């Protein structure tokens, strides 16, 4: 059976707008992924490199579902497209795209996040 209803959610994390504290950051420019969606791919187009005073990591969540493995900041260099390692799963319930910052706070960064999902 082919997936006939594949959608793309596009949102943007911007340190200047969203901050960089260790937490699940509810980014201001986000999209809602509906309950029952199957996450297929997640990637980011980096405009401003993500930096930190420590060894911060970044992951992407859709509501409570962690849809990517953590990515080190070295991967989030400027003018680079990064494919996150998808952890996959089905959203239940649905939720907004969230950036999970761990280990150390971010001090800069701006990137568009693309979440491809079937619904």
C-alpha positions in Angstrom: 0.0 0.0 0.0 1.4 3.4 -1.0 1.3 6.4 1.3 -1.2 8.7 -0.4 -1.4 11.5 2.1 2.2 12.6 2.8 2.4 16.2 4.3 5.3 18.5 5.2 5.3 20.7 8.3 7.7 23.6 8.2 8.7 25.6 11.2 11.6 27.7 12.4 13.7 27.7 15.6 15.3 31.1 16.2 17.4 31.6 19.3 16.6 35.4 19.3 12.9 34.6 19.5 12.6 31.2 21.2 15.6 31.3 23.6 18.0 28.4 24.3 17.4 27.1 27.8 17.7 23.4 28.5 14.1 22.3 28.0 11.5 21.4 25.5 11.3 24.7 23.6 7.8 25.5 22.3 9.0 27.4 19.3 6.9 30.4 18.3 6.9 29.5 14.5 5.5 25.9 14.7 3.0 23.6 13.1 0.6 21.1 14.6 1.1 17.4 13.7 -2.3 15.6 14.0 -2.8 12.5 16.2 -2.2 9.3 14.3 0.4 10.8 12.0 3.5 8.6 11.2 6.7 10.7 11.1 8.8 9.7 8.1 11.7 12.2 7.9 13.0 15.2 9.8 15.7 17.6 8.6 16.8 21.2 9.2 18.2 23.9 7.0 20.6 25.9 9.1 20.8 29.7 8.6 22.8 30.6 11.7 25.0 28.0 13.4 23.8 26.6 16.7 26.3 27.4 19.5 26.6 26.7 23.2 28.9 27.3 26.1 28.9 23.5 26.6 28.2 20.4 24.6 24.5 21.0 23.9 22.4 18.6 21.9 19.2 19.2 20.0 16.3 16.9 19.1 12.9 17.4 17.6 9.6 16.3 19.1 6.0 16.4 17.9 4.0 17.0 21.0 5.2 14.4 23.5 6.6 12.0 20.9 10.4 12.2 20.4 10.8 11.9 16.6 14.5 12.3 16.3 17.6 11.1 18.1 19.7 13.9 19.6 22.1 15.7 17.3 25.3 17.4 18.4 25.8 21.1 17.6 28.7 20.3 15.3 26.1 19.0 12.9 24.1 22.3 13.0 26.7 24.4 11.2 25.6 27.5 9.2 24.3 27.1 5.6 24.0 23.3 6.0 21.1 20.9 5.6 21.0 18.4 8.4 19.1 15.1 8.2 18.1 14.2 11.8 18.1 10.4 12.6 14.4 9.8 12.8 13.2 7.8 15.8 9.8 7.6 14.1 6.6 6.6 15.7 2.9 7.6 15.6 1.8 10.8 17.2 -0.8 10.1 20.0 -2.1 12.6 20.8 -1.0 15.2 18.2 1.1 18.2 19.0 3.2 21.0 17.9 6.8 20.6 16.6 9.1 21.2 19.6 12.9 21.6 19.9 14.4 19.7 22.8 17.6 21.2 24.0 19.7 19.1 26.4 23.1 18.9 28.2 23.8 22.7 27.9 21.9 25.8 26.9 22.2 27.2 23.3 23.7 30.7 22.9 22.8 31.2 19.2 21.1 29.4 16.3 18.5 29.7 13.6 17.2 26.9 11.5 14.1 25.8 9.6 12.7 22.4 10.6 11.0 20.1 8.1 8.9 17.2 9.3 7.6 14.9 6.7 4.7 12.7 7.9 1.9 10.5 6.6 -1.6 11.0 7.8 
